[in-house]
Amino acid sequence: MSFDPQGGRAFGLLKAQQEEGLDSINQEFLADPKYRDEEDLDSKLEAFKKKYMEFDRNDRGDIDMMGLKRMLEKLGVAKTHLELKKMMSEVTGGATETISYKDFIRMMLGKRNGILKLILMYEGMAKDDGEKPSGPPPKKMIADLP
């Protein structure tokens, strides 16, 4: 197996271009009067961008069915093909087979609670629950039982 030093550099350049494109879309939403009353819009958009880039596996600026499947599996919420199609349709209105970044933002900022939005919001809340205990649990004695 040979190592291609250009591969990593090319991937980094591709990701930088993708991030630049998503930043441009974020600016459109920041300038849109429809979203001006949205609290912490700038930080929300930044978080959405990071989450979106994590699951845009084809690096084409959209999340396809396989990207959605991997996203949900990584979050521990495996879905059937039919459920994935339903989620995709909820987000895109049935117009396309991929989720664009604009569709993704509209879903996350929208008032409707679609399945995918609820899963992503729950995943975000689970991360914010604070520190998890580490190491083995403390030993219990029979006298400690209720």
C-alpha positions in Angstrom: 0.0 0.0 0.0 1.5 3.3 -1.0 1.0 6.7 0.7 -0.2 9.6 -1.4 0.9 12.9 0.3 -1.4 14.8 -2.1 -4.5 12.9 -1.0 -4.6 14.5 2.4 -3.9 18.0 1.0 -6.6 17.6 -1.7 -9.1 16.4 0.9 -8.3 19.4 3.1 -8.7 21.7 0.2 -12.1 20.1 -0.7 -13.3 20.5 2.9 -12.2 24.1 2.9 -14.1 24.8 -0.3 -17.2 23.0 1.1 -17.0 25.0 4.3 -16.7 28.3 2.4 -19.8 27.4 0.4 -21.7 26.6 3.6 -20.5 29.8 5.2 -21.9 31.7 2.2 -25.3 30.0 2.7 -25.2 30.8 6.4 -24.7 34.5 5.5 -27.9 34.3 3.4 -29.8 33.1 6.4 -28.3 35.7 8.6 -29.4 38.4 6.2 -32.9 36.9 5.7 -35.5 39.0 7.6 -37.6 35.8 8.1 -34.9 34.6 10.6 -33.9 37.9 12.2 -35.8 37.1 15.5 -34.1 33.7 15.8 -32.1 33.7 19.1 -28.4 33.0 18.7 -28.8 32.4 15.0 -25.1 32.8 14.3 -24.0 30.1 16.7 -26.8 27.8 15.7 -25.8 28.1 12.0 -22.2 27.4 12.9 -23.3 24.2 14.8 -25.5 23.2 11.9 -22.6 23.6 9.5 -20.4 21.4 11.5 -23.0 18.7 11.9 -23.8 18.9 8.1 -20.2 18.6 7.1 -19.7 15.6 9.3 -22.4 13.7 7.4 -21.9 15.0 3.9 -19.8 12.0 3.0 -19.8 12.5 -0.8 -18.5 16.1 -0.3 -20.9 17.3 -3.0 -22.7 19.6 -0.7 -25.7 17.3 0.0 -26.6 14.4 2.1 -27.8 11.4 0.2 -29.7 8.3 1.4 -26.4 6.5 2.5 -25.2 9.6 4.3 -28.5 9.8 6.2 -28.3 6.1 7.0 -24.7 6.5 8.3 -25.7 9.6 10.3 -28.5 7.8 12.1 -26.5 4.6 12.7 -23.7 6.7 14.3 -26.3 8.3 16.5 -27.5 4.8 17.4 -30.9 5.2 15.6 -30.8 2.7 12.8 -33.7 3.1 10.4 -35.2 1.0 7.6 -35.0 2.1 4.0 -38.6 3.1 4.0 -38.1 5.2 7.2 -35.1 6.9 5.6 -37.2 7.7 2.5 -39.9 9.2 4.7 -37.3 11.3 6.6 -35.8 12.5 3.3 -39.2 13.4 2.0 -40.1 15.4 5.2 -37.0 17.5 4.8 -37.0 18.1 1.1 -40.8 18.1 0.5 -40.3 15.1 -1.8 -38.5 17.2 -4.3 -35.1 15.4 -4.3 -33.3 12.3 -3.2 -30.7 14.4 -1.3 -30.8 16.9 1.6 -29.2 20.2 0.6 -27.7 22.4 3.3 -30.5 25.0 2.8 -33.1 22.2 3.3 -31.2 21.1 6.4 -31.1 24.6 7.9 -34.8 25.2 7.1 -35.6 22.0 8.8 -33.6 22.8 11.9 -34.9 26.4 12.2 -38.5 25.5 11.2 -41.4 25.2 13.6 -42.3 21.6 12.5 -40.7 18.8 14.4 -39.8 16.2 11.8 -38.3 12.9 12.8 -34.7 13.8 11.8 -34.9 17.2 13.6 -36.0 15.5 16.8 -33.2 12.9 16.6 -30.5 15.6 16.0 -31.9 17.8 18.8 -32.0 14.9 21.2 -28.4 13.9 20.2 -27.3 17.5 20.9 -29.0 17.6 24.3 -27.4 14.2 25.2 -24.0 15.7 24.6 -24.8 18.7 26.8 -25.8 16.7 29.9 -22.4 17.3 31.5 -19.7 14.9 32.6 -20.4 11.2 32.6 -18.9 9.2 35.4 -15.8 7.4 34.4 -14.2 4.2 35.7 -15.9 1.3 37.5 -19.0 2.0 39.5 -18.5 2.2 43.3 -18.9 -1.1 45.2 -22.2 -1.6 46.9 -22.9 -3.5 50.0 -26.1 -5.5 50.6 -26.9 -3.0 53.4 -26.9 -0.2 50.8 -29.9 -1.8 49.0 -33.3 -0.2 49.7 
